[in-house]
Amino acid sequence: MVGPTTTPGPAAGTPSSRPPSYQLPPNKAIIVTGGASGIGLAVTQLLLSEGASVAVLDRDEAALGRLAATQTPGRVHTQSVNVADPKAVESAVDRAAKELGPLWGLVTCAGIVRDKTLLKMSDEDWRAVVDVNLSGTFYALRSAAHRLKDQKEGRIVAIASIVGLRGGFGQANYAASKAGVIGLVETAARELGRFGITVNAIAPGFVRTPMTAAYGETLEEACKAESPMGTVCEPSDIARTVRYLLAPEASHITGVVLRVDGGQAIGA
Ligand code: NAP
């Protein structure tokens, strides 16, 4: 079990070349679930490179260890947490706030796939994916919202999927979990707006990560063929969009589901 670690670095709010309105608030922290791999890792690295304080909650202890050992500028706090465990998430968010100070935002990236056509899908395959992707997002969002509400401002960004908008062959569990994330985000945006908290979802198409590497090249080629641009996304494409939605400049964007998919969902 990897315990919480905090890697010291330059103070949060290190000056960057961005205009002031685009800078993340200094001395406030951002929590990234699933932040040790793939899209979450790209988000973590981008935020750290801008001097933000980042708490990474992930279950992959080896990846957390590698991240904590890097000399990335900024401040990173890592914790081994199963996001499907509501009590563990609550205490991890508490501990992150104690370590890093007041929260500015939450980015939920932890997710899994267990593909089977629905006639072959077991109850366990269904529950495992819904527990992590949907319930895990809810637990983190609720814990963060309790803290952000008192500050009267904050940002929440959930990683959904275009599969949550249009379904996916062999992905009843995954598609339902991501459609659920979209419903959760739209509801949370309605309920939390009065506290100055924005809540948005990003719906990526195919992104090259350890998750999709397991599918082999055939799926990547099929997804490229669907895209008007003939490309698939890199994790950094999603990270830059997350970064935008976290920025003070995005203060009037809420309840949005932003597709970042090279047009894959509309088709070539
Ligand atoms: P990834 O590389 O597998 O990263 C996901 C991270 O979340 C991993 O470190 C994983 O740990 C962790 N995680 C999984 N279950 C967890 C749990 N119960 N508690 C805590 N951490 C957990 O996947 P990715 O491709 O970057 O995906 C990130 C998010 O984007 C997911 O929500 C995914 O559904 C979504 N998304 C991905 C794509 C794509 O094409 N890659 C497209 C649309 C949406 P383990 O390695 O131990 O599982």
Boltz pocket constraint, residues with backbone or C-beta under 6 A from the ligand:
constraints:
  - pocket:
      binder: B
      contacts: [[A, 33], [A, 34], [A, 35], [A, 36], [A, 37], [A, 38], [A, 39], [A, 40], [A, 57], [A, 58], [A, 59], [A, 60], [A, 63], [A, 81], [A, 82], [A, 83], [A, 84], [A, 108], [A, 109], [A, 110], [A, 111], [A, 112], [A, 132], [A, 133], [A, 136], [A, 159], [A, 160], [A, 161], [A, 162], [A, 203], [A, 204], [A, 205], [A, 206], [A, 207], [A, 208], [A, 209], [A, 210], [A, 211], [A, 212]]
      max_distance: 6.0
